Amino acid sequence: MNNERQKLADLIFPTITKTIEDYEKQYPERNLGENAKVTRFAPSPTGFMHIGHFMPSLIDYVLARQSEGIFYLRNEDTDTSRTVLGAVEYIRSVLNTYDLNPDEYEYRDTNETKGEYGPYIQSERKEIYHTFIKHLILEGKAYPCFLTGEEMDSIRESQSKDKRRIGIYGRYAKYRDLPVSEAIKRIENGESYTIRLKSTGDFNRKFKFNDLANGEMEFPENDIDIPIMKSKDRLPTYHFAHLVDDHLMHTTHVVRGQEWISSIPIHYELFKTFGFKMPKYIHIPLILKKDGDTIRKISKRLDPEAKMTYYEEKGYPPLVVIEAVMTIANSNYEAWREGHPDAHFTEFEFSPKKMSSSGALFDLDKLDNISKNYISKLSKEEVYASVLAWSEKYDPEFSLILKKYKDYSMEIYNIERERKKPRKDYTYYSEIKDKTWYMYDEYFKDIQYDFSAYNHEEVKNILKIYLNDYYNELDEENIWFEKIKEMCTKLNYATDMKDYKVNSENYKGSIVEVTNIIRIALTTLTTTPNLYDIMRILGKERIKNRIEKIIQ
């Protein structure tokens, strides 16, 4: 029988001459510290990166950095039928944007590889997988299965109708005990086949498994003869590639979503079949969002914030998104951040046990608050550089204006910034143009003013008197304000708001109305940052032109 198995294995893999031992020598244990963690971000290029990918990649990065370990990127592209063009490059750009750069990787488009445990692209590791599959065939632990697509559909339909578990096991495993000689004949005759694991599990027997996030769990053993090599492209299935790669790359910790918990019995059996040590698993909670009165899983189809492109297009600072995700990754992160306001997020001691088992609620309002606080603490130079970088990609016209008025723009962004409690106007970079447009002459055209709350002749009179008698661009703020009060007294507008509330009938209005009229004339708005700062930055000519336009 051993001779027959050898013949079958050589028939299926005629060019495979290496053994498992050869690859274990090629990829020896990593020379790392005792507590070093080796983590991997292993996305499939079947779609663009979303928040459900980002959270585990961030945790992978933190675990590796905290333990002086290794964080590597693996491209799991074995599902060739669902590969999306450009997905790999976008994943790489996201990691780069958020400075979650892997220690080891392989970039096919730039022909760049870093690390000694590659290839890091699964489709380039076919020979390695075939070696491991050939080993199973030689051991009698895997077999060719000749079930057709129609037969598989019939089995699934029958199992579903009878309310049985879906899969090839027991009496459904038609070719499990097919004589090796018969399998050889079928292959030589050109019949299509997959390779299946010959499971030794018993579904009625259970085993215990310790998940670092969820604690000790109990599962029935796997008894399904899972496919480990597909028939068309002869690439391995996800589960088998997972086994081989994590073993040879010496992955110590696997971080993935809770939806993968059901695959634990399969992975447990695969590692047991080869006698390999399993990595430690951290199954992270689902990312949830509040939708009206309900809380549901965040959806790539329904929720724009599920896609990482959302945060780029809005212009959230990368560290802000990281902070928001860290708050839902560990329940004690916010308290830690309050006590360590200037520390890097990797200094936080991440604990899988501090993850919520009921789901992680991702709150956009909280994200916005984090972002406002973050941007308010940036220097004017940092805000300018960030807005410019964002606009070069998403608003080229605005980027040209920013380049034209570099110092002027920085002064705009510095209004009420360098103080103990800085103004928190900006939530993300894309809204800065909408909140500062009136400062640029290029946008201050064909303006519609709303002075409907005031007598139009009085508006003209106030603006004319202010421009001719009280405006001086060199005044300090306290002198400027005293002049405004002096003008109000002359025009019979109250400067004392308490007095105005009691004796409003004695005045035309209050100082608030006068400053609002000036504010509208210069910005069209009734609510802006500090009016004095706006005027100081606009300068004499702009102020004169804008006010005279209304007077005329």
Buried (B, 14 or more C-beta within 10 A) or exposed (E): EEEEBBEBBBBBBEEBEEBBEEBEEEBEEBEBEEEBBBBBBBBBBBBBBBBBBBBBBBBBBBBBBBBEBBBBBBBBBBBEEEBEEEBBBBBBBBBEEBEBEBBBBBBBEEEEBBBEBBBBBBBBBBBBBBBBBBBBBBBEBBBBBBBEEEEBEEBBEEBEEEEEEEBBBEEBBEBBEBEBEEBBEBBEEEEEBBBBBBBEBEBEEEBEBEBBBBEEBEBBBBBBBBBBBBBEEBBBBBBBBBBBBBBBBBBBBBBBBBEBBEBBBBBBBBBBBBEBEBBBBBBBBBBBBEEEEEEBBBEEEEBEBBBBBBBBBBBBBBBBBBBBBBBBBBBEBBEBBEEEEEEEBBEBEBEBEEBBEEBBBBBEEBBBBBBBBBBBEBEBEBBBBBBBEBBBEBBEEBBEBBEEBEEBBBBBBBBBBEEEEBBBBBBBBBEBBEBBBBBBBEBBEEEEEEBEEBEEEBBBBBBBBBBEEBBEEEBEEEEBBBBBBEBBEEBEBBBEEEEBEEEEEEBBBBBEBBBBBBBBBBBBEEEBBEBBBBBBBBEEEBBBEBBEEBEE
